[in-house]
Amino acid sequence: SSPTAAIHAALHGGNAALVQWQTTHAASATINGSPVPLTGSTTVPIAGTTTFTLTARGAGGAIATASATVTLRADSDAPPAPPVGVATSIAG
């Protein structure tokens, strides 16, 4: 049978994505190129709108893909995010 792939991603907290996926008839699976279990879930920190692409590979070489995109909503009261690479600290 040909592999199938399904993925769902949702904003989790203010700056992370909860990614859940499942495959059938797959020998291996990757998300954005990184090996993952054939079925699972994980929480991933994100810095902006992020697309997760699940690729399921069957034993015979057939491929199925599915994608999910999470949009990071900026808080209207929050200050602008600092440029990437600039360390910031918040005094309690």
C-alpha positions in Angstrom: 0.0 0.0 0.0 1.1 3.6 -0.6 2.1 5.6 2.4 -0.2 8.4 3.7 0.8 11.5 5.8 -1.3 13.8 8.0 0.0 16.7 10.1 -1.6 19.3 12.4 0.1 22.3 14.0 -1.3 24.8 16.4 0.1 27.7 18.4 1.0 26.6 21.9 1.7 29.3 24.4 3.1 32.5 23.0 6.1 31.3 21.0 5.8 27.6 20.3 3.9 25.2 18.0 2.4 21.9 19.0 2.9 19.6 16.1 1.1 16.3 15.8 1.4 13.9 12.9 0.7 10.4 11.8 1.6 8.2 8.8 0.4 4.8 7.5 2.3 2.3 5.4 5.5 4.3 5.9 9.0 2.9 6.4 10.4 6.3 7.5 9.2 9.9 8.1 10.7 13.3 8.3 9.5 16.8 9.2 11.3 19.6 7.4 14.1 17.1 6.7 14.6 15.9 10.2 13.8 12.2 11.0 10.8 11.7 13.3 8.8 8.7 14.5 6.1 7.5 12.1 3.5 8.9 14.5 4.0 11.4 17.3 3.8 14.9 18.6 6.2 17.5 19.8 6.4 21.1 20.9 8.7 23.3 18.8 9.7 26.9 19.6 9.0 29.2 16.7 10.1 32.8 16.0 7.5 33.6 13.3 5.1 32.0 10.8 6.4 28.5 10.3 5.4 25.7 7.9 6.0 22.1 8.9 6.2 19.6 6.1 5.8 15.9 6.9 7.2 13.5 4.3 6.4 9.7 4.7 8.4 7.3 2.6 7.1 3.8 1.9 9.3 0.7 1.6 8.8 0.7 -2.2 10.0 4.3 -2.5 6.6 6.0 -2.8 6.3 9.3 -1.0 3.4 11.1 0.7 3.6 14.7 2.0 1.4 16.9 4.1 2.0 20.4 5.5 0.7 22.6 8.3 1.5 26.3 9.0 1.5 28.1 12.3 1.1 31.8 12.3 2.7 33.6 15.3 0.3 36.3 16.4 2.1 39.3 17.8 0.6 40.7 21.0 -0.6 44.2 20.2 0.7 45.4 23.6 4.1 43.8 23.3 7.1 45.8 22.1 8.5 44.9 18.7 10.6 41.8 18.8 14.4 42.5 18.9 16.4 41.6 15.8 17.5 38.0 15.7 20.9 37.5 17.4 20.5 40.3 19.8 20.4 39.1 23.4 17.8 40.7 25.7 17.1 40.3 29.4 14.1 41.1 31.4 14.6 42.2 35.0 12.0 40.8 37.4 
